[in-house]
Amino acid sequence: MVSHIAHVIDPKTRTMAVELDVDNTARKLVPGAYAEVLWARASRHATLFVPPTSVVQTTERTYV
């Protein structure tokens, strides 16, 4: 669940900090670690639109 949103976008990276509350009873997340997050959404239709300049493509993946 999203617990905090920074509401400030870094103009260089076009990123915004978001804090999540997660169930970590399995102790897989440790302090200082990074996690890959899959965002669940209610709709099966595309609902997120971003400017094309916000999309970055590398040889490994495409991300915003």
PyMOL Python script that loads the backbone (N, CA, C, O; Angstrom):
from pymol import cmd

cmd.read_pdbstr("""\
ATOM      1  N   MET A   1       0.841  -1.170   0.000  1.00  0.00           N
ATOM      2  CA  MET A   1       0.000   0.000   0.000  1.00  0.00           C
ATOM      3  C   MET A   1       0.895   1.245   0.000  1.00  0.00           C
ATOM      4  O   MET A   1       1.882   1.295   0.734  1.00  0.00           O
ATOM      5  N   VAL A   2       0.564   2.227  -0.800  1.00  0.00           N
ATOM      6  CA  VAL A   2       1.308   3.485  -0.839  1.00  0.00           C
ATOM      7  C   VAL A   2       1.019   4.247   0.449  1.00  0.00           C
ATOM      8  O   VAL A   2      -0.137   4.514   0.777  1.00  0.00           O
ATOM      9  N   SER A   3       2.078   4.594   1.172  1.00  0.00           N
ATOM     10  CA  SER A   3       1.878   5.314   2.431  1.00  0.00           C
ATOM     11  C   SER A   3       2.251   6.794   2.335  1.00  0.00           C
ATOM     12  O   SER A   3       1.666   7.625   3.030  1.00  0.00           O
ATOM     13  N   HIS A   4       3.218   7.130   1.479  1.00  0.00           N
ATOM     14  CA  HIS A   4       3.619   8.522   1.297  1.00  0.00           C
ATOM     15  C   HIS A   4       4.055   8.756  -0.147  1.00  0.00           C
ATOM     16  O   HIS A   4       4.661   7.886  -0.773  1.00  0.00           O
ATOM     17  N   ILE A   5       3.740   9.937  -0.666  1.00  0.00           N
ATOM     18  CA  ILE A   5       4.169  10.349  -1.999  1.00  0.00           C
ATOM     19  C   ILE A   5       4.855  11.698  -1.849  1.00  0.00           C
ATOM     20  O   ILE A   5       4.327  12.597  -1.196  1.00  0.00           O
ATOM     21  N   ALA A   6       6.020  11.840  -2.446  1.00  0.00           N
ATOM     22  CA  ALA A   6       6.799  13.068  -2.292  1.00  0.00           C
ATOM     23  C   ALA A   6       6.128  14.276  -2.946  1.00  0.00           C
ATOM     24  O   ALA A   6       6.258  15.391  -2.441  1.00  0.00           O
ATOM     25  N   HIS A   7       5.415  14.081  -4.054  1.00  0.00           N
ATOM     26  CA  HIS A   7       4.778  15.172  -4.810  1.00  0.00           C
ATOM     27  C   HIS A   7       5.800  16.175  -5.344  1.00  0.00           C
ATOM     28  O   HIS A   7       5.450  17.315  -5.651  1.00  0.00           O
ATOM     29  N   VAL A   8       7.071  15.750  -5.457  1.00  0.00           N
ATOM     30  CA  VAL A   8       8.123  16.580  -6.042  1.00  0.00           C
ATOM     31  C   VAL A   8       8.856  15.721  -7.058  1.00  0.00           C
ATOM     32  O   VAL A   8       9.362  14.649  -6.725  1.00  0.00           O
ATOM     33  N   ILE A   9       8.914  16.188  -8.288  1.00  0.00           N
ATOM     34  CA  ILE A   9       9.582  15.435  -9.351  1.00  0.00           C
ATOM     35  C   ILE A   9      10.983  15.986  -9.567  1.00  0.00           C
ATOM     36  O   ILE A   9      11.167  17.195  -9.714  1.00  0.00           O
ATOM     37  N   ASP A  10      11.968  15.100  -9.584  1.00  0.00           N
ATOM     38  CA  ASP A  10      13.350  15.477  -9.872  1.00  0.00           C
ATOM     39  C   ASP A  10      13.422  15.803 -11.362  1.00  0.00           C
ATOM     40  O   ASP A  10      13.195  14.921 -12.190  1.00  0.00           O
ATOM     41  N   PRO A  11      13.731  17.047 -11.721  1.00  0.00           N
ATOM     42  CA  PRO A  11      13.731  17.427 -13.140  1.00  0.00           C
ATOM     43  C   PRO A  11      14.791  16.711 -13.970  1.00  0.00           C
ATOM     44  O   PRO A  11      14.619  16.564 -15.180  1.00  0.00           O
ATOM     45  N   LYS A  12      15.880  16.263 -13.352  1.00  0.00           N
ATOM     46  CA  LYS A  12      16.932  15.574 -14.097  1.00  0.00           C
ATOM     47  C   LYS A  12      16.541  14.142 -14.445  1.00  0.00           C
ATOM     48  O   LYS A  12      16.767  13.688 -15.566  1.00  0.00           O
ATOM     49  N   THR A  13      15.957  13.434 -13.485  1.00  0.00           N
ATOM     50  CA  THR A  13      15.630  12.025 -13.705  1.00  0.00           C
ATOM     51  C   THR A  13      14.150  11.785 -13.963  1.00  0.00           C
ATOM     52  O   THR A  13      13.749  10.695 -14.369  1.00  0.00           O
ATOM     53  N   ARG A  14      13.336  12.821 -13.722  1.00  0.00           N
ATOM     54  CA  ARG A  14      11.885  12.721 -13.860  1.00  0.00           C
ATOM     55  C   ARG A  14      11.320  11.599 -12.995  1.00  0.00           C
ATOM     56  O   ARG A  14      10.431  10.858 -13.413  1.00  0.00           O
ATOM     57  N   THR A  15      11.851  11.492 -11.787  1.00  0.00           N
ATOM     58  CA  THR A  15      11.384  10.489 -10.839  1.00  0.00           C
ATOM     59  C   THR A  15      10.767  11.175  -9.626  1.00  0.00           C
ATOM     60  O   THR A  15      11.018  12.351  -9.364  1.00  0.00           O
ATOM     61  N   MET A  16       9.959  10.421  -8.897  1.00  0.00           N
ATOM     62  CA  MET A  16       9.325  10.929  -7.687  1.00  0.00           C
ATOM     63  C   MET A  16       9.373   9.822  -6.638  1.00  0.00           C
ATOM     64  O   MET A  16       9.043   8.671  -6.923  1.00  0.00           O
ATOM     65  N   ALA A  17       9.781  10.174  -5.439  1.00  0.00           N
ATOM     66  CA  ALA A  17       9.861   9.186  -4.361  1.00  0.00           C
ATOM     67  C   ALA A  17       8.467   8.793  -3.881  1.00  0.00           C
ATOM     68  O   ALA A  17       7.587   9.635  -3.701  1.00  0.00           O
ATOM     69  N   VAL A  18       8.295   7.492  -3.681  1.00  0.00           N
ATOM     70  CA  VAL A  18       7.052   6.943  -3.159  1.00  0.00           C
ATOM     71  C   VAL A  18       7.427   5.947  -2.073  1.00  0.00           C
ATOM     72  O   VAL A  18       8.333   5.133  -2.254  1.00  0.00           O
ATOM     73  N   GLU A  19       6.730   6.012  -0.944  1.00  0.00           N
ATOM     74  CA  GLU A  19       6.998   5.079   0.146  1.00  0.00           C
ATOM     75  C   GLU A  19       5.848   4.087   0.251  1.00  0.00           C
ATOM     76  O   GLU A  19       4.678   4.466   0.229  1.00  0.00           O
ATOM     77  N   LEU A  20       6.200   2.814   0.365  1.00  0.00           N
ATOM     78  CA  LEU A  20       5.199   1.753   0.430  1.00  0.00           C
ATOM     79  C   LEU A  20       5.277   1.023   1.764  1.00  0.00           C
ATOM     80  O   LEU A  20       6.359   0.874   2.332  1.00  0.00           O
ATOM     81  N   ASP A  21       4.146   0.576   2.256  1.00  0.00           N
ATOM     82  CA  ASP A  21       4.096  -0.332   3.392  1.00  0.00           C
ATOM     83  C   ASP A  21       3.882  -1.726   2.827  1.00  0.00           C
ATOM     84  O   ASP A  21       2.927  -1.958   2.085  1.00  0.00           O
ATOM     85  N   VAL A  22       4.772  -2.661   3.174  1.00  0.00           N
ATOM     86  CA  VAL A  22       4.691  -4.013   2.638  1.00  0.00           C
ATOM     87  C   VAL A  22       4.752  -5.043   3.763  1.00  0.00           C
ATOM     88  O   VAL A  22       5.311  -4.790   4.831  1.00  0.00           O
ATOM     89  N   ASP A  23       4.170  -6.196   3.501  1.00  0.00           N
ATOM     90  CA  ASP A  23       4.250  -7.320   4.422  1.00  0.00           C
ATOM     91  C   ASP A  23       5.612  -7.975   4.241  1.00  0.00           C
ATOM     92  O   ASP A  23       5.908  -8.500   3.168  1.00  0.00           O
ATOM     93  N   ASN A  24       6.434  -7.950   5.267  1.00  0.00           N
ATOM     94  CA  ASN A  24       7.774  -8.528   5.195  1.00  0.00           C
ATOM     95  C   ASN A  24       7.941  -9.636   6.243  1.00  0.00           C
ATOM     96  O   ASN A  24       9.012  -9.789   6.831  1.00  0.00           O
ATOM     97  N   THR A  25       6.886 -10.393   6.465  1.00  0.00           N
ATOM     98  CA  THR A  25       6.972 -11.452   7.466  1.00  0.00           C
ATOM     99  C   THR A  25       7.979 -12.524   7.081  1.00  0.00           C
ATOM    100  O   THR A  25       8.512 -13.198   7.962  1.00  0.00           O
ATOM    101  N   ALA A  26       8.254 -12.702   5.807  1.00  0.00           N
ATOM    102  CA  ALA A  26       9.239 -13.686   5.353  1.00  0.00           C
ATOM    103  C   ALA A  26      10.666 -13.159   5.484  1.00  0.00           C
ATOM    104  O   ALA A  26      11.618 -13.899   5.239  1.00  0.00           O
ATOM    105  N   ARG A  27      10.830 -11.885   5.868  1.00  0.00           N
ATOM    106  CA  ARG A  27      12.140 -11.265   6.070  1.00  0.00           C
ATOM    107  C   ARG A  27      13.017 -11.284   4.818  1.00  0.00           C
ATOM    108  O   ARG A  27      14.238 -11.411   4.911  1.00  0.00           O
ATOM    109  N   LYS A  28      12.392 -11.159   3.654  1.00  0.00           N
ATOM    110  CA  LYS A  28      13.161 -11.114   2.407  1.00  0.00           C
ATOM    111  C   LYS A  28      13.732  -9.729   2.147  1.00  0.00           C
ATOM    112  O   LYS A  28      14.760  -9.592   1.484  1.00  0.00           O
ATOM    113  N   LEU A  29      13.064  -8.694   2.670  1.00  0.00           N
ATOM    114  CA  LEU A  29      13.573  -7.332   2.526  1.00  0.00           C
ATOM    115  C   LEU A  29      14.437  -7.007   3.732  1.00  0.00           C
ATOM    116  O   LEU A  29      14.039  -7.232   4.875  1.00  0.00           O
ATOM    117  N   VAL A  30      15.627  -6.474   3.466  1.00  0.00           N
ATOM    118  CA  VAL A  30      16.545  -6.101   4.538  1.00  0.00           C
ATOM    119  C   VAL A  30      16.867  -4.618   4.409  1.00  0.00           C
ATOM    120  O   VAL A  30      16.726  -4.055   3.323  1.00  0.00           O
ATOM    121  N   PRO A  31      17.295  -3.974   5.487  1.00  0.00           N
ATOM    122  CA  PRO A  31      17.618  -2.542   5.422  1.00  0.00           C
ATOM    123  C   PRO A  31      18.623  -2.239   4.310  1.00  0.00           C
ATOM    124  O   PRO A  31      19.633  -2.928   4.164  1.00  0.00           O
ATOM    125  N   GLY A  32      18.332  -1.203   3.533  1.00  0.00           N
ATOM    126  CA  GLY A  32      19.209  -0.769   2.452  1.00  0.00           C
ATOM    127  C   GLY A  32      19.013  -1.514   1.145  1.00  0.00           C
ATOM    128  O   GLY A  32      19.658  -1.191   0.148  1.00  0.00           O
ATOM    129  N   ALA A  33      18.136  -2.501   1.133  1.00  0.00           N
ATOM    130  CA  ALA A  33      17.912  -3.295  -0.076  1.00  0.00           C
ATOM    131  C   ALA A  33      16.939  -2.581  -1.010  1.00  0.00           C
ATOM    132  O   ALA A  33      16.173  -1.713  -0.590  1.00  0.00           O
ATOM    133  N   TYR A  34      16.985  -2.962  -2.276  1.00  0.00           N
ATOM    134  CA  TYR A  34      16.048  -2.469  -3.266  1.00  0.00           C
ATOM    135  C   TYR A  34      15.156  -3.623  -3.681  1.00  0.00           C
ATOM    136  O   TYR A  34      15.579  -4.779  -3.690  1.00  0.00           O
ATOM    137  N   ALA A  35      13.927  -3.303  -4.021  1.00  0.00           N
ATOM    138  CA  ALA A  35      12.981  -4.340  -4.430  1.00  0.00           C
ATOM    139  C   ALA A  35      12.408  -3.999  -5.795  1.00  0.00           C
ATOM    140  O   ALA A  35      12.272  -2.828  -6.150  1.00  0.00           O
ATOM    141  N   GLU A  36      12.076  -5.024  -6.550  1.00  0.00           N
ATOM    142  CA  GLU A  36      11.363  -4.827  -7.810  1.00  0.00           C
ATOM    143  C   GLU A  36       9.882  -4.907  -7.480  1.00  0.00           C
ATOM    144  O   GLU A  36       9.435  -5.852  -6.831  1.00  0.00           O
ATOM    145  N   VAL A  37       9.129  -3.920  -7.925  1.00  0.00           N
ATOM    146  CA  VAL A  37       7.717  -3.822  -7.558  1.00  0.00           C
ATOM    147  C   VAL A  37       6.845  -3.994  -8.791  1.00  0.00           C
ATOM    148  O   VAL A  37       7.096  -3.379  -9.828  1.00  0.00           O
ATOM    149  N   LEU A  38       5.830  -4.824  -8.678  1.00  0.00           N
ATOM    150  CA  LEU A  38       4.820  -4.963  -9.723  1.00  0.00           C
ATOM    151  C   LEU A  38       3.565  -4.268  -9.213  1.00  0.00           C
ATOM    152  O   LEU A  38       2.978  -4.677  -8.211  1.00  0.00           O
ATOM    153  N   TRP A  39       3.163  -3.212  -9.913  1.00  0.00           N
ATOM    154  CA  TRP A  39       2.003  -2.433  -9.476  1.00  0.00           C
ATOM    155  C   TRP A  39       0.733  -3.108  -9.954  1.00  0.00           C
ATOM    156  O   TRP A  39       0.540  -3.308 -11.153  1.00  0.00           O
ATOM    157  N   ALA A  40      -0.124  -3.456  -9.023  1.00  0.00           N
ATOM    158  CA  ALA A  40      -1.437  -4.004  -9.380  1.00  0.00           C
ATOM    159  C   ALA A  40      -2.335  -2.840  -9.773  1.00  0.00           C
ATOM    160  O   ALA A  40      -2.252  -1.756  -9.196  1.00  0.00           O
ATOM    161  N   ARG A  41      -3.168  -3.066 -10.731  1.00  0.00           N
ATOM    162  CA  ARG A  41      -4.101  -2.017 -11.135  1.00  0.00           C
ATOM    163  C   ARG A  41      -5.475  -2.621 -11.326  1.00  0.00           C
ATOM    164  O   ARG A  41      -5.605  -3.802 -11.649  1.00  0.00           O
ATOM    165  N   ALA A  42      -6.486  -1.820 -11.128  1.00  0.00           N
ATOM    166  CA  ALA A  42      -7.860  -2.297 -11.166  1.00  0.00           C
ATOM    167  C   ALA A  42      -8.347  -2.552 -12.585  1.00  0.00           C
ATOM    168  O   ALA A  42      -9.214  -3.400 -12.797  1.00  0.00           O
ATOM    169  N   SER A  43      -7.809  -1.838 -13.547  1.00  0.00           N
ATOM    170  CA  SER A  43      -8.283  -1.934 -14.922  1.00  0.00           C
ATOM    171  C   SER A  43      -7.326  -2.749 -15.775  1.00  0.00           C
ATOM    172  O   SER A  43      -6.113  -2.702 -15.573  1.00  0.00           O
ATOM    173  N   ARG A  44      -7.864  -3.486 -16.715  1.00  0.00           N
ATOM    174  CA  ARG A  44      -7.012  -4.225 -17.644  1.00  0.00           C
ATOM    175  C   ARG A  44      -6.631  -3.351 -18.835  1.00  0.00           C
ATOM    176  O   ARG A  44      -5.823  -3.751 -19.673  1.00  0.00           O
ATOM    177  N   HIS A  45      -7.209  -2.169 -18.906  1.00  0.00           N
ATOM    178  CA  HIS A  45      -6.934  -1.244 -20.007  1.00  0.00           C
ATOM    179  C   HIS A  45      -5.810  -0.298 -19.613  1.00  0.00           C
ATOM    180  O   HIS A  45      -5.631  -0.002 -18.432  1.00  0.00           O
ATOM    181  N   ALA A  46      -5.060   0.173 -20.583  1.00  0.00           N
ATOM    182  CA  ALA A  46      -3.991   1.130 -20.317  1.00  0.00           C
ATOM    183  C   ALA A  46      -4.574   2.391 -19.699  1.00  0.00           C
ATOM    184  O   ALA A  46      -5.472   3.006 -20.276  1.00  0.00           O
ATOM    185  N   THR A  47      -4.073   2.782 -18.533  1.00  0.00           N
ATOM    186  CA  THR A  47      -4.593   3.958 -17.849  1.00  0.00           C
ATOM    187  C   THR A  47      -3.520   4.983 -17.529  1.00  0.00           C
ATOM    188  O   THR A  47      -3.829   6.073 -17.046  1.00  0.00           O
ATOM    189  N   LEU A  48      -2.272   4.650 -17.790  1.00  0.00           N
ATOM    190  CA  LEU A  48      -1.182   5.555 -17.480  1.00  0.00           C
ATOM    191  C   LEU A  48      -0.590   6.099 -18.777  1.00  0.00           C
ATOM    192  O   LEU A  48      -0.164   5.340 -19.648  1.00  0.00           O
ATOM    193  N   PHE A  49      -0.573   7.412 -18.887  1.00  0.00           N
ATOM    194  CA  PHE A  49      -0.005   8.045 -20.064  1.00  0.00           C
ATOM    195  C   PHE A  49       1.126   8.956 -19.627  1.00  0.00           C
ATOM    196  O   PHE A  49       0.965   9.736 -18.688  1.00  0.00           O
ATOM    197  N   VAL A  50       2.252   8.871 -20.284  1.00  0.00           N
ATOM    198  CA  VAL A  50       3.399   9.719 -19.988  1.00  0.00           C
ATOM    199  C   VAL A  50       3.937  10.285 -21.293  1.00  0.00           C
ATOM    200  O   VAL A  50       3.724   9.697 -22.354  1.00  0.00           O
ATOM    201  N   PRO A  51       4.625  11.410 -21.233  1.00  0.00           N
ATOM    202  CA  PRO A  51       5.218  11.953 -22.445  1.00  0.00           C
ATOM    203  C   PRO A  51       6.260  10.978 -23.004  1.00  0.00           C
ATOM    204  O   PRO A  51       6.963  10.324 -22.233  1.00  0.00           O
ATOM    205  N   PRO A  52       6.366  10.875 -24.308  1.00  0.00           N
ATOM    206  CA  PRO A  52       7.352   9.970 -24.906  1.00  0.00           C
ATOM    207  C   PRO A  52       8.780  10.233 -24.419  1.00  0.00           C
ATOM    208  O   PRO A  52       9.599   9.316 -24.371  1.00  0.00           O
ATOM    209  N   THR A  53       9.073  11.476 -24.061  1.00  0.00           N
ATOM    210  CA  THR A  53      10.420  11.799 -23.587  1.00  0.00           C
ATOM    211  C   THR A  53      10.696  11.221 -22.197  1.00  0.00           C
ATOM    212  O   THR A  53      11.844  11.216 -21.753  1.00  0.00           O
ATOM    213  N   SER A  54       9.657  10.733 -21.502  1.00  0.00           N
ATOM    214  CA  SER A  54       9.831  10.121 -20.186  1.00  0.00           C
ATOM    215  C   SER A  54      10.167   8.639 -20.278  1.00  0.00           C
ATOM    216  O   SER A  54      10.534   8.026 -19.275  1.00  0.00           O
ATOM    217  N   VAL A  55      10.048   8.063 -21.451  1.00  0.00           N
ATOM    218  CA  VAL A  55      10.300   6.636 -21.630  1.00  0.00           C
ATOM    219  C   VAL A  55      11.753   6.430 -22.039  1.00  0.00           C
ATOM    220  O   VAL A  55      12.238   7.041 -22.991  1.00  0.00           O
ATOM    221  N   VAL A  56      12.441   5.556 -21.299  1.00  0.00           N
ATOM    222  CA  VAL A  56      13.851   5.267 -21.564  1.00  0.00           C
ATOM    223  C   VAL A  56      13.966   3.815 -21.994  1.00  0.00           C
ATOM    224  O   VAL A  56      13.406   2.923 -21.357  1.00  0.00           O
ATOM    225  N   GLN A  57      14.690   3.584 -23.071  1.00  0.00           N
ATOM    226  CA  GLN A  57      14.906   2.227 -23.547  1.00  0.00           C
ATOM    227  C   GLN A  57      16.383   1.898 -23.482  1.00  0.00           C
ATOM    228  O   GLN A  57      17.224   2.672 -23.939  1.00  0.00           O
ATOM    229  N   THR A  58      16.697   0.735 -22.908  1.00  0.00           N
ATOM    230  CA  THR A  58      18.063   0.231 -22.898  1.00  0.00           C
ATOM    231  C   THR A  58      18.047  -1.113 -23.618  1.00  0.00           C
ATOM    232  O   THR A  58      17.000  -1.562 -24.084  1.00  0.00           O
ATOM    233  N   THR A  59      19.195  -1.744 -23.706  1.00  0.00           N
ATOM    234  CA  THR A  59      19.236  -3.054 -24.353  1.00  0.00           C
ATOM    235  C   THR A  59      18.535  -4.116 -23.506  1.00  0.00           C
ATOM    236  O   THR A  59      18.156  -5.170 -24.016  1.00  0.00           O
ATOM    237  N   GLU A  60      18.365  -3.836 -22.209  1.00  0.00           N
ATOM    238  CA  GLU A  60      17.763  -4.803 -21.301  1.00  0.00           C
ATOM    239  C   GLU A  60      16.286  -4.592 -21.051  1.00  0.00           C
ATOM    240  O   GLU A  60      15.552  -5.562 -20.860  1.00  0.00           O
ATOM    241  N   ARG A  61      15.817  -3.314 -21.048  1.00  0.00           N
ATOM    242  CA  ARG A  61      14.424  -3.060 -20.694  1.00  0.00           C
ATOM    243  C   ARG A  61      13.971  -1.676 -21.123  1.00  0.00           C
ATOM    244  O   ARG A  61      14.769  -0.852 -21.569  1.00  0.00           O
ATOM    245  N   THR A  62      12.689  -1.442 -20.982  1.00  0.00           N
ATOM    246  CA  THR A  62      12.089  -0.132 -21.217  1.00  0.00           C
ATOM    247  C   THR A  62      11.461   0.299 -19.913  1.00  0.00           C
ATOM    248  O   THR A  62      10.750  -0.482 -19.282  1.00  0.00           O
ATOM    249  N   TYR A  63      11.711   1.535 -19.492  1.00  0.00           N
ATOM    250  CA  TYR A  63      11.152   2.018 -18.235  1.00  0.00           C
ATOM    251  C   TYR A  63      10.887   3.513 -18.306  1.00  0.00           C
ATOM    252  O   TYR A  63      11.359   4.202 -19.211  1.00  0.00           O
ATOM    253  N   VAL A  64      10.112   4.009 -17.324  1.00  0.00           N
ATOM    254  CA  VAL A  64       9.770   5.420 -17.231  1.00  0.00           C
ATOM    255  C   VAL A  64      10.637   6.037 -16.153  1.00  0.00           C
ATOM    256  O   VAL A  64      10.532   7.234 -15.886  1.00  0.00           O
TER     257      VAL A  64
END
""", "prot")
cmd.dss("prot")
cmd.show_as("cartoon", "prot")
cmd.util.cbc("prot")
cmd.orient("prot")
